[in-house]
Amino acid sequence: MPTANRVEEARNEIALLANTASSARALMEGVCRLLNERMLKYNWAGFYMLEPGTEPPVLVLDAFVGAMTPHTRIPLNQGICGAAASSGKTIVVDDVRKDSRYLACSLETKSEIVVPIFVNGKVVGELDIDSHFAAAFGAEDQVLVQYCAEVVGKKLEQSK
Ligand code: SME
């Protein structure tokens, strides 16, 4: 199946899930499972959320699918994860070996995308996807992962 069709299908399933999930947590779990199952190069998918009230701020591992990572708590000045949360910008790394910020989760990981999640205009966490393939995240993937982060942000807003 061409990538465009795969992305389209995944997007439709995520939209359905966003409407039917009983909670933000259920949606987050569903997003991880769906992305990992449907998108062939998405080998690890997980959410890191900012721990409320912690100073200095720290990202804490939440729902995820894939191998357990040693990085369950990430300060904002560390990793691709910290960089995405502190800048509020999507970060795509085609070759993790060439990025000095990278914190290794699995030796198999070659590329990564991290997309911040906003609630009422503020970063509350992020969606992190790792791939065993170099440069796995093209423009279409970026749009898909950003869409997932957006629906989770909206669900979190509704549940407040
Ligand atoms: N690679 C991330 C750490 C999270 S693990 O990949 C799951 C980073 O550099 O921040």
Backbone and ligand atoms as CSV (ligand in chain L), in Angstrom:
chain,resi,resn,atom,element,x,y,z
A,1,MET,N,N,0.853,-1.203,0.000
A,1,MET,CA,C,0.000,0.000,0.000
A,1,MET,C,C,0.889,1.255,0.000
A,2,PRO,N,N,0.596,2.234,-0.889
A,2,PRO,CA,C,1.426,3.458,-0.892
A,2,PRO,C,C,1.318,4.204,0.441
A,3,THR,N,N,2.394,4.919,0.799
A,3,THR,CA,C,2.422,5.629,2.092
A,3,THR,C,C,1.231,6.579,2.239
A,4,ALA,N,N,0.886,7.281,1.138
A,4,ALA,CA,C,-0.210,8.263,1.212
A,4,ALA,C,C,-1.509,7.588,1.666
A,5,ASN,N,N,-1.803,6.386,1.132
A,5,ASN,CA,C,-3.029,5.666,1.511
A,5,ASN,C,C,-2.972,5.206,2.954
A,6,ARG,N,N,-1.782,4.744,3.328
A,6,ARG,CA,C,-1.580,4.268,4.700
A,6,ARG,C,C,-1.806,5.422,5.690
A,7,VAL,N,N,-1.256,6.590,5.360
A,7,VAL,CA,C,-1.415,7.780,6.207
A,7,VAL,C,C,-2.894,8.170,6.280
A,8,GLU,N,N,-3.561,8.140,5.139
A,8,GLU,CA,C,-4.987,8.497,5.060
A,8,GLU,C,C,-5.818,7.560,5.943
A,9,GLU,N,N,-5.545,6.270,5.836
A,9,GLU,CA,C,-6.276,5.283,6.636
A,9,GLU,C,C,-6.038,5.489,8.130
A,10,ALA,N,N,-4.765,5.694,8.480
A,10,ALA,CA,C,-4.426,5.894,9.894
A,10,ALA,C,C,-5.120,7.152,10.417
A,11,ARG,N,N,-5.122,8.205,9.601
A,11,ARG,CA,C,-5.744,9.464,10.011
A,11,ARG,C,C,-7.241,9.262,10.267
A,12,ASN,N,N,-7.906,8.517,9.375
A,12,ASN,CA,C,-9.336,8.261,9.549
A,12,ASN,C,C,-9.612,7.472,10.827
A,13,GLU,N,N,-8.754,6.503,11.092
A,13,GLU,CA,C,-8.950,5.694,12.300
A,13,GLU,C,C,-8.710,6.517,13.566
A,14,ILE,N,N,-7.714,7.404,13.489
A,14,ILE,CA,C,-7.426,8.280,14.647
A,14,ILE,C,C,-8.615,9.213,14.894
A,15,ALA,N,N,-9.208,9.740,13.793
A,15,ALA,CA,C,-10.348,10.654,13.919
A,15,ALA,C,C,-11.505,9.941,14.620
A,16,LEU,N,N,-11.736,8.683,14.220
A,16,LEU,CA,C,-12.810,7.887,14.814
A,16,LEU,C,C,-12.536,7.657,16.307
A,17,LEU,N,N,-11.302,7.311,16.573
A,17,LEU,CA,C,-10.877,7.050,17.956
A,17,LEU,C,C,-11.044,8.311,18.826
A,18,ALA,N,N,-10.687,9.463,18.251
A,18,ALA,CA,C,-10.783,10.729,19.002
A,18,ALA,C,C,-12.227,11.004,19.399
A,19,ASN,N,N,-13.176,10.602,18.514
A,19,ASN,CA,C,-14.599,10.836,18.811
A,19,ASN,C,C,-15.170,9.836,19.795
A,20,THR,N,N,-14.575,8.644,19.849
A,20,THR,CA,C,-15.189,7.583,20.653
A,20,THR,C,C,-14.446,7.294,21.969
A,21,ALA,N,N,-13.184,7.691,22.078
A,21,ALA,CA,C,-12.402,7.365,23.289
A,21,ALA,C,C,-13.062,7.984,24.519
A,22,SER,N,N,-13.110,7.201,25.601
A,22,SER,CA,C,-13.817,7.652,26.800
A,22,SER,C,C,-12.996,8.651,27.614
A,23,SER,N,N,-11.683,8.733,27.361
A,23,SER,CA,C,-10.833,9.662,28.114
A,23,SER,C,C,-9.603,9.993,27.275
A,24,ALA,N,N,-8.873,11.017,27.712
A,24,ALA,CA,C,-7.636,11.389,27.018
A,24,ALA,C,C,-6.643,10.229,27.100
A,25,ARG,N,N,-6.589,9.571,28.240
A,25,ARG,CA,C,-5.657,8.462,28.425
A,25,ARG,C,C,-5.985,7.310,27.443
A,26,ALA,N,N,-7.289,7.023,27.289
A,26,ALA,CA,C,-7.711,5.961,26.356
A,26,ALA,C,C,-7.322,6.345,24.931
A,27,LEU,N,N,-7.479,7.618,24.591
A,27,LEU,CA,C,-7.112,8.090,23.256
A,27,LEU,C,C,-5.596,7.955,23.047
A,28,MET,N,N,-4.829,8.333,24.060
A,28,MET,CA,C,-3.369,8.247,23.957
A,28,MET,C,C,-2.916,6.795,23.747
A,29,GLU,N,N,-3.523,5.887,24.495
A,29,GLU,CA,C,-3.173,4.465,24.329
A,29,GLU,C,C,-3.533,3.989,22.928
A,30,GLY,N,N,-4.721,4.414,22.448
A,30,GLY,CA,C,-5.188,4.017,21.116
A,30,GLY,C,C,-4.281,4.569,20.026
A,31,VAL,N,N,-3.851,5.820,20.174
A,31,VAL,CA,C,-2.966,6.453,19.177
A,31,VAL,C,C,-1.652,5.671,19.086
A,32,CYS,N,N,-1.066,5.325,20.234
A,32,CYS,CA,C,0.202,4.568,20.232
A,32,CYS,C,C,0.024,3.239,19.513
A,33,ARG,N,N,-1.038,2.521,19.860
A,33,ARG,CA,C,-1.271,1.187,19.293
A,33,ARG,C,C,-1.498,1.273,17.785
A,34,LEU,N,N,-2.369,2.224,17.411
A,34,LEU,CA,C,-2.715,2.365,15.996
A,34,LEU,C,C,-1.515,2.769,15.130
A,35,LEU,N,N,-0.755,3.743,15.608
A,35,LEU,CA,C,0.412,4.190,14.822
A,35,LEU,C,C,1.424,3.050,14.682
A,36,ASN,N,N,1.656,2.333,15.783
A,36,ASN,CA,C,2.623,1.234,15.771
A,36,ASN,C,C,2.168,0.092,14.844
A,37,GLU,N,N,0.849,-0.169,14.849
A,37,GLU,CA,C,0.328,-1.271,14.020
A,37,GLU,C,C,0.219,-0.901,12.549
A,38,ARG,N,N,-0.304,0.294,12.268
A,38,ARG,CA,C,-0.607,0.673,10.886
A,38,ARG,C,C,0.598,1.231,10.125
A,39,MET,N,N,1.454,1.969,10.814
A,39,MET,CA,C,2.563,2.641,10.131
A,39,MET,C,C,3.807,1.762,10.321
A,40,LEU,N,N,4.234,1.151,9.218
A,40,LEU,CA,C,5.208,0.060,9.303
A,40,LEU,C,C,6.548,0.447,9.912
A,41,LYS,N,N,6.939,1.707,9.773
A,41,LYS,CA,C,8.254,2.113,10.278
A,41,LYS,C,C,8.189,2.788,11.648
A,42,TYR,N,N,6.996,2.829,12.248
A,42,TYR,CA,C,6.851,3.464,13.566
A,42,TYR,C,C,7.055,2.380,14.636
A,43,ASN,N,N,8.298,2.147,15.003
A,43,ASN,CA,C,8.601,1.004,15.877
A,43,ASN,C,C,8.378,1.257,17.356
A,44,TRP,N,N,8.430,2.516,17.761
A,44,TRP,CA,C,8.137,2.867,19.161
A,44,TRP,C,C,7.287,4.127,19.109
A,45,ALA,N,N,6.201,4.140,19.858
A,45,ALA,CA,C,5.337,5.325,19.888
A,45,ALA,C,C,4.940,5.581,21.331
A,46,GLY,N,N,5.157,6.793,21.798
A,46,GLY,CA,C,4.799,7.069,23.185
A,46,GLY,C,C,4.628,8.543,23.478
A,47,PHE,N,N,3.962,8.797,24.594
A,47,PHE,CA,C,3.727,10.167,25.052
A,47,PHE,C,C,4.599,10.467,26.255
A,48,TYR,N,N,5.150,11.656,26.272
A,48,TYR,CA,C,5.793,12.210,27.471
A,48,TYR,C,C,4.976,13.425,27.862
A,49,MET,N,N,4.589,13.494,29.128
A,49,MET,CA,C,3.776,14.617,29.586
A,49,MET,C,C,4.516,15.385,30.682
A,50,LEU,N,N,4.341,16.711,30.689
A,50,LEU,CA,C,4.978,17.529,31.726
A,50,LEU,C,C,4.315,17.229,33.063
A,51,GLU,N,N,5.135,16.977,34.070
A,51,GLU,CA,C,4.594,16.668,35.402
A,51,GLU,C,C,4.088,17.975,36.022
A,52,PRO,N,N,2.800,18.019,36.392
A,52,PRO,CA,C,2.269,19.269,36.935
A,52,PRO,C,C,2.991,19.660,38.227
A,53,GLY,N,N,3.338,20.923,38.316
A,53,GLY,CA,C,3.901,21.462,39.564
A,53,GLY,C,C,5.372,21.191,39.799
A,54,THR,N,N,6.062,20.458,38.924
A,54,THR,CA,C,7.474,20.148,39.162
A,54,THR,C,C,8.365,21.261,38.607
A,55,GLU,N,N,9.264,21.735,39.401
A,55,GLU,CA,C,10.226,22.787,39.010
A,55,GLU,C,C,11.635,22.329,39.331
A,56,PRO,N,N,12.594,22.368,38.391
A,56,PRO,CA,C,12.376,22.683,36.983
A,56,PRO,C,C,11.521,21.605,36.312
A,57,PRO,N,N,10.844,21.971,35.204
A,57,PRO,CA,C,9.886,21.058,34.570
A,57,PRO,C,C,10.518,19.747,34.113
A,58,VAL,N,N,9.744,18.692,34.165
A,58,VAL,CA,C,10.237,17.379,33.724
A,58,VAL,C,C,9.141,16.648,32.942
A,59,LEU,N,N,9.573,15.989,31.844
A,59,LEU,CA,C,8.661,15.184,31.025
A,59,LEU,C,C,8.650,13.769,31.589
A,60,VAL,N,N,7.450,13.209,31.761
A,60,VAL,CA,C,7.333,11.868,32.336
A,60,VAL,C,C,6.681,10.946,31.306
A,61,LEU,N,N,7.256,9.759,31.149
A,61,LEU,CA,C,6.714,8.779,30.199
A,61,LEU,C,C,5.285,8.424,30.587
A,62,ASP,N,N,4.382,8.458,29.590
A,62,ASP,CA,C,2.961,8.126,29.810
A,62,ASP,C,C,2.653,6.903,28.944
A,63,ALA,N,N,1.535,6.896,28.246
A,63,ALA,CA,C,1.176,5.744,27.399
A,63,ALA,C,C,2.247,5.523,26.336
A,64,PHE,N,N,2.608,4.277,26.081
A,64,PHE,CA,C,3.553,3.979,24.998
A,64,PHE,C,C,3.368,2.549,24.501
A,65,VAL,N,N,3.860,2.296,23.286
A,65,VAL,CA,C,3.891,0.946,22.725
A,65,VAL,C,C,5.296,0.723,22.191
A,66,GLY,N,N,5.911,-0.402,22.559
A,66,GLY,CA,C,7.275,-0.710,22.133
A,66,GLY,C,C,8.086,-1.112,23.345
A,67,ALA,N,N,9.390,-1.241,23.134
A,67,ALA,CA,C,10.263,-1.691,24.227
A,67,ALA,C,C,10.338,-0.632,25.329
A,68,MET,N,N,10.472,-1.093,26.571
A,68,MET,CA,C,10.631,-0.166,27.695
A,68,MET,C,C,11.888,0.674,27.471
A,69,THR,N,N,11.795,1.964,27.797
A,69,THR,CA,C,12.933,2.870,27.617
A,69,THR,C,C,13.562,3.205,28.971
A,70,PRO,N,N,14.882,3.419,29.009
A,70,PRO,CA,C,15.491,3.858,30.271
A,70,PRO,C,C,15.115,5.310,30.600
A,71,HIS,N,N,14.588,6.031,29.599
A,71,HIS,CA,C,14.287,7.460,29.804
A,71,HIS,C,C,12.821,7.659,30.169
A,72,THR,N,N,12.534,7.514,31.457
A,72,THR,CA,C,11.145,7.667,31.895
A,72,THR,C,C,10.882,9.092,32.402
A,73,ARG,N,N,11.947,9.824,32.734
A,73,ARG,CA,C,11.820,11.220,33.168
A,73,ARG,C,C,12.902,12.017,32.438
A,74,ILE,N,N,12.476,13.029,31.668
A,74,ILE,CA,C,13.428,13.801,30.858
A,74,ILE,C,C,13.292,15.295,31.163
A,75,PRO,N,N,14.351,15.920,31.729
A,75,PRO,CA,C,14.307,17.366,31.945
A,75,PRO,C,C,14.289,18.101,30.596
A,76,LEU,N,N,13.795,19.343,30.595
A,76,LEU,CA,C,13.626,20.063,29.325
A,76,LEU,C,C,14.937,20.424,28.639
A,77,ASN,N,N,16.049,20.355,29.367
A,77,ASN,CA,C,17.344,20.670,28.740
A,77,ASN,C,C,18.048,19.406,28.230
A,78,GLN,N,N,17.306,18.294,28.150
A,78,GLN,CA,C,17.926,17.046,27.673
A,78,GLN,C,C,17.110,16.410,26.545
A,79,GLY,N,N,17.846,15.795,25.610
A,79,GLY,CA,C,17.212,14.977,24.575
A,79,GLY,C,C,16.485,15.767,23.506
A,80,ILE,N,N,16.067,15.025,22.475
A,80,ILE,CA,C,15.216,15.599,21.427
A,80,ILE,C,C,13.878,15.948,22.083
A,81,CYS,N,N,13.480,15.104,23.048
A,81,CYS,CA,C,12.212,15.319,23.751
A,81,CYS,C,C,12.209,16.657,24.485
A,82,GLY,N,N,13.278,16.923,25.220
A,82,GLY,CA,C,13.372,18.195,25.943
A,82,GLY,C,C,13.362,19.376,24.985
A,83,ALA,N,N,14.069,19.225,23.848
A,83,ALA,CA,C,14.155,20.315,22.870
A,83,ALA,C,C,12.784,20.623,22.257
A,84,ALA,N,N,12.012,19.563,21.953
A,84,ALA,CA,C,10.693,19.777,21.335
A,84,ALA,C,C,9.743,20.453,22.324
A,85,ALA,N,N,9.777,20.003,23.584
A,85,ALA,CA,C,8.859,20.580,24.583
A,85,ALA,C,C,9.242,22.022,24.905
A,86,SER,N,N,10.544,22.304,24.988
A,86,SER,CA,C,10.922,23.667,25.382
A,86,SER,C,C,10.767,24.656,24.231
A,87,SER,N,N,10.891,24.189,22.979
A,87,SER,CA,C,10.733,25.104,21.837
A,87,SER,C,C,9.284,25.175,21.359
A,88,GLY,N,N,8.479,24.163,21.712
A,88,GLY,CA,C,7.103,24.108,21.219
A,88,GLY,C,C,7.048,23.812,19.724
A,89,LYS,N,N,8.131,23.214,19.204
A,89,LYS,CA,C,8.197,22.943,17.757
A,89,LYS,C,C,8.416,21.447,17.489
A,90,THR,N,N,7.866,20.981,16.380
A,90,THR,CA,C,8.116,19.599,15.936
A,90,THR,C,C,9.584,19.449,15.587
A,91,ILE,N,N,10.193,18.331,16.020
A,91,ILE,CA,C,11.582,18.051,15.639
A,91,ILE,C,C,11.624,16.700,14.924
A,92,VAL,N,N,12.217,16.705,13.731
A,92,VAL,CA,C,12.423,15.477,12.966
A,92,VAL,C,C,13.928,15.252,12.871
A,93,VAL,N,N,14.385,14.061,13.279
A,93,VAL,CA,C,15.814,13.738,13.192
A,93,VAL,C,C,15.959,12.525,12.265
A,94,ASP,N,N,16.583,12.744,11.106
A,94,ASP,CA,C,16.714,11.673,10.107
A,94,ASP,C,C,17.754,10.629,10.507
A,95,ASP,N,N,18.796,11.075,11.237
A,95,ASP,CA,C,19.852,10.153,11.666
A,95,ASP,C,C,20.238,10.519,13.104
A,96,VAL,N,N,19.735,9.737,14.043
A,96,VAL,CA,C,19.919,10.095,15.462
A,96,VAL,C,C,21.401,10.114,15.880
A,97,ARG,N,N,22.245,9.350,15.166
A,97,ARG,CA,C,23.678,9.324,15.521
A,97,ARG,C,C,24.331,10.675,15.298
A,98,LYS,N,N,23.715,11.482,14.414
A,98,LYS,CA,C,24.319,12.780,14.079
A,98,LYS,C,C,23.768,13.918,14.923
A,99,ASP,N,N,22.865,13.617,15.859
A,99,ASP,CA,C,22.275,14.678,16.681
A,99,ASP,C,C,22.756,14.509,18.120
A,100,SER,N,N,23.547,15.470,18.579
A,100,SER,CA,C,24.180,15.343,19.896
A,100,SER,C,C,23.161,15.404,21.036
A,101,ARG,N,N,21.947,15.888,20.738
A,101,ARG,CA,C,20.928,15.972,21.799
A,101,ARG,C,C,20.318,14.606,22.093
A,102,TYR,N,N,20.442,13.685,21.151
A,102,TYR,CA,C,19.716,12.402,21.204
A,102,TYR,C,C,20.031,11.562,22.447
A,103,LEU,N,N,18.973,11.114,23.121
A,103,LEU,CA,C,19.094,10.171,24.246
A,103,LEU,C,C,18.651,8.807,23.717
A,104,ALA,N,N,19.530,7.812,23.777
A,104,ALA,CA,C,19.215,6.510,23.174
A,104,ALA,C,C,18.206,5.729,23.997
A,105,CYS,N,N,17.197,5.217,23.302
A,105,CYS,CA,C,16.164,4.391,23.932
A,105,CYS,C,C,16.434,2.943,23.532
A,106,SER,N,N,16.687,2.739,22.230
A,106,SER,CA,C,17.012,1.410,21.716
A,106,SER,C,C,18.160,1.553,20.723
A,107,LEU,N,N,19.049,0.562,20.710
A,107,LEU,CA,C,20.189,0.611,19.787
A,107,LEU,C,C,19.718,0.536,18.335
A,108,GLU,N,N,18.503,0.036,18.142
A,108,GLU,CA,C,17.971,-0.120,16.781
A,108,GLU,C,C,17.441,1.193,16.193
A,109,THR,N,N,17.166,2.176,17.059
A,109,THR,CA,C,16.563,3.422,16.568
A,109,THR,C,C,17.508,4.174,15.639
A,110,LYS,N,N,16.958,4.578,14.472
A,110,LYS,CA,C,17.761,5.334,13.494
A,110,LYS,C,C,17.218,6.746,13.291
A,111,SER,N,N,15.884,6.910,13.378
A,111,SER,CA,C,15.318,8.244,13.198
A,111,SER,C,C,14.168,8.454,14.177
A,112,GLU,N,N,13.793,9.720,14.351
A,112,GLU,CA,C,12.826,10.056,15.408
A,112,GLU,C,C,12.051,11.315,15.032
A,113,ILE,N,N,10.782,11.368,15.477
A,113,ILE,CA,C,10.003,12.612,15.364
A,113,ILE,C,C,9.372,12.875,16.723
A,114,VAL,N,N,9.418,14.129,17.156
A,114,VAL,CA,C,8.763,14.510,18.415
A,114,VAL,C,C,7.885,15.735,18.140
A,115,VAL,N,N,6.597,15.624,18.495
A,115,VAL,CA,C,5.629,16.699,18.242
A,115,VAL,C,C,5.009,17.160,19.563
A,116,PRO,N,N,5.126,18.453,19.870
A,116,PRO,CA,C,4.544,18.950,21.123
A,116,PRO,C,C,3.010,18.887,21.116
A,117,ILE,N,N,2.447,18.773,22.306
A,117,ILE,CA,C,0.989,18.786,22.487
A,117,ILE,C,C,0.633,20.049,23.261
A,118,PHE,N,N,-0.343,20.787,22.741
A,118,PHE,CA,C,-0.753,22.045,23.372
A,118,PHE,C,C,-2.141,21.924,23.991
A,119,VAL,N,N,-2.297,22.527,25.170
A,119,VAL,CA,C,-3.624,22.691,25.767
A,119,VAL,C,C,-3.760,24.176,26.076
A,120,ASN,N,N,-4.785,24.790,25.491
A,120,ASN,CA,C,-5.000,26.239,25.634
A,120,ASN,C,C,-3.714,27.025,25.349
A,121,GLY,N,N,-3.025,26.643,24.289
A,121,GLY,CA,C,-1.844,27.382,23.836
A,121,GLY,C,C,-0.555,27.082,24.579
A,122,LYS,N,N,-0.615,26.206,25.577
A,122,LYS,CA,C,0.602,25.887,26.344
A,122,LYS,C,C,1.026,24.434,26.100
A,123,VAL,N,N,2.356,24.212,26.025
A,123,VAL,CA,C,2.851,22.844,25.859
A,123,VAL,C,C,2.575,22.064,27.154
A,124,VAL,N,N,1.919,20.906,26.991
A,124,VAL,CA,C,1.653,20.048,28.163
A,124,VAL,C,C,2.377,18.711,28.056
A,125,GLY,N,N,2.922,18.431,26.871
A,125,GLY,CA,C,3.594,17.152,26.652
A,125,GLY,C,C,3.935,16.993,25.189
A,126,GLU,N,N,4.144,15.740,24.783
A,126,GLU,CA,C,4.529,15.518,23.381
A,126,GLU,C,C,4.315,14.060,22.986
A,127,LEU,N,N,4.259,13.872,21.667
A,127,LEU,CA,C,4.165,12.529,21.094
A,127,LEU,C,C,5.505,12.239,20.420
A,128,ASP,N,N,6.123,11.127,20.812
A,128,ASP,CA,C,7.463,10.758,20.343
A,128,ASP,C,C,7.365,9.440,19.558
A,129,ILE,N,N,7.880,9.430,18.327
A,129,ILE,CA,C,7.913,8.190,17.539
A,129,ILE,C,C,9.356,7.899,17.140
A,130,ASP,N,N,9.778,6.640,17.349
A,130,ASP,CA,C,11.121,6.213,16.935
A,130,ASP,C,C,10.985,5.177,15.821
A,131,SER,N,N,11.967,5.182,14.908
A,131,SER,CA,C,11.960,4.201,13.823
A,131,SER,C,C,13.290,3.470,13.734
A,132,HIS,N,N,13.234,2.207,13.340
A,132,HIS,CA,C,14.455,1.438,13.087
A,132,HIS,C,C,15.036,1.779,11.719
A,133,PHE,N,N,14.346,2.669,10.970
A,133,PHE,CA,C,14.782,3.043,9.621
A,133,PHE,C,C,15.232,4.511,9.614
A,134,ALA,N,N,16.323,4.780,8.897
A,134,ALA,CA,C,16.799,6.159,8.791
A,134,ALA,C,C,15.783,6.989,8.004
A,135,ALA,N,N,15.667,8.255,8.368
A,135,ALA,CA,C,14.791,9.203,7.651
A,135,ALA,C,C,13.391,8.643,7.398
A,136,ALA,N,N,12.805,8.052,8.423
A,136,ALA,CA,C,11.489,7.407,8.261
A,136,ALA,C,C,10.341,8.413,8.230
A,137,PHE,N,N,10.602,9.644,8.669
A,137,PHE,CA,C,9.490,10.585,8.846
A,137,PHE,C,C,9.554,11.730,7.823
A,138,GLY,N,N,8.777,11.539,6.750
A,138,GLY,CA,C,8.689,12.551,5.701
A,138,GLY,C,C,7.568,13.534,6.004
A,139,ALA,N,N,7.262,14.376,5.007
A,139,ALA,CA,C,6.250,15.428,5.191
A,139,ALA,C,C,4.887,14.837,5.573
A,140,GLU,N,N,4.500,13.732,4.923
A,140,GLU,CA,C,3.181,13.135,5.216
A,140,GLU,C,C,3.127,12.590,6.644
A,141,ASP,N,N,4.262,12.000,7.069
A,141,ASP,CA,C,4.312,11.470,8.441
A,141,ASP,C,C,4.192,12.617,9.445
A,142,GLN,N,N,4.863,13.705,9.115
A,142,GLN,CA,C,4.836,14.861,10.017
A,142,GLN,C,C,3.395,15.363,10.200
A,143,VAL,N,N,2.661,15.432,9.090
A,143,VAL,CA,C,1.269,15.890,9.146
A,143,VAL,C,C,0.440,14.913,9.998
A,144,LEU,N,N,0.671,13.612,9.814
A,144,LEU,CA,C,-0.085,12.605,10.562
A,144,LEU,C,C,0.208,12.687,12.066
A,145,VAL,N,N,1.487,12.758,12.419
A,145,VAL,CA,C,1.853,12.760,13.848
A,145,VAL,C,C,1.373,14.070,14.500
A,146,GLN,N,N,1.444,15.173,13.734
A,146,GLN,CA,C,0.944,16.448,14.272
A,146,GLN,C,C,-0.571,16.383,14.480
A,147,TYR,N,N,-1.265,15.700,13.579
A,147,TYR,CA,C,-2.712,15.536,13.729
A,147,TYR,C,C,-3.014,14.758,15.023
A,148,CYS,N,N,-2.243,13.701,15.265
A,148,CYS,CA,C,-2.439,12.898,16.488
A,148,CYS,C,C,-2.221,13.760,17.739
A,149,ALA,N,N,-1.167,14.566,17.724
A,149,ALA,CA,C,-0.869,15.427,18.874
A,149,ALA,C,C,-1.997,16.447,19.078
A,150,GLU,N,N,-2.556,16.911,17.966
A,150,GLU,CA,C,-3.634,17.905,18.028
A,150,GLU,C,C,-4.905,17.315,18.643
A,151,VAL,N,N,-5.282,16.098,18.215
A,151,VAL,CA,C,-6.522,15.515,18.757
A,151,VAL,C,C,-6.365,15.190,20.250
A,152,VAL,N,N,-5.152,14.802,20.645
A,152,VAL,CA,C,-4.924,14.530,22.076
A,152,VAL,C,C,-5.008,15.845,22.866
A,153,GLY,N,N,-4.438,16.913,22.327
A,153,GLY,CA,C,-4.526,18.226,22.977
A,153,GLY,C,C,-5.977,18.660,23.154
A,154,LYS,N,N,-6.781,18.457,22.105
A,154,LYS,CA,C,-8.207,18.835,22.169
A,154,LYS,C,C,-8.938,18.006,23.209
A,155,LYS,N,N,-8.630,16.698,23.250
A,155,LYS,CA,C,-9.291,15.807,24.219
A,155,LYS,C,C,-8.922,16.231,25.646
A,156,LEU,N,N,-7.662,16.599,25.839
A,156,LEU,CA,C,-7.229,17.046,27.174
A,156,LEU,C,C,-7.952,18.342,27.541
A,157,GLU,N,N,-8.148,19.224,26.571
A,157,GLU,CA,C,-8.871,20.486,26.825
A,157,GLU,C,C,-10.305,20.218,27.249
A,158,GLN,N,N,-10.933,19.249,26.550
A,158,GLN,CA,C,-12.338,18.915,26.866
A,158,GLN,C,C,-12.476,18.299,28.244
A,159,SER,N,N,-11.447,17.583,28.676
A,159,SER,CA,C,-11.574,16.872,29.953
A,159,SER,C,C,-11.200,17.758,31.144
A,160,LYS,N,N,-10.905,19.037,30.870
A,160,LYS,CA,C,-10.545,19.938,31.996
A,160,LYS,C,C,-11.780,20.589,32.573
L,1,SME,N1,N,15.197,9.703,22.088
L,1,SME,C1,C,14.516,10.570,23.013
L,1,SME,C2,C,14.320,9.888,24.341
L,1,SME,C3,C,13.073,9.101,24.421
L,1,SME,S1,S,13.254,7.503,23.868
L,1,SME,O1,O,13.641,7.567,22.470
L,1,SME,C4,C,11.840,6.700,23.951
L,1,SME,C5,C,15.297,11.876,23.165
L,1,SME,O2,O,16.373,12.009,22.618
L,1,SME,O3,O,14.811,12.752,23.866
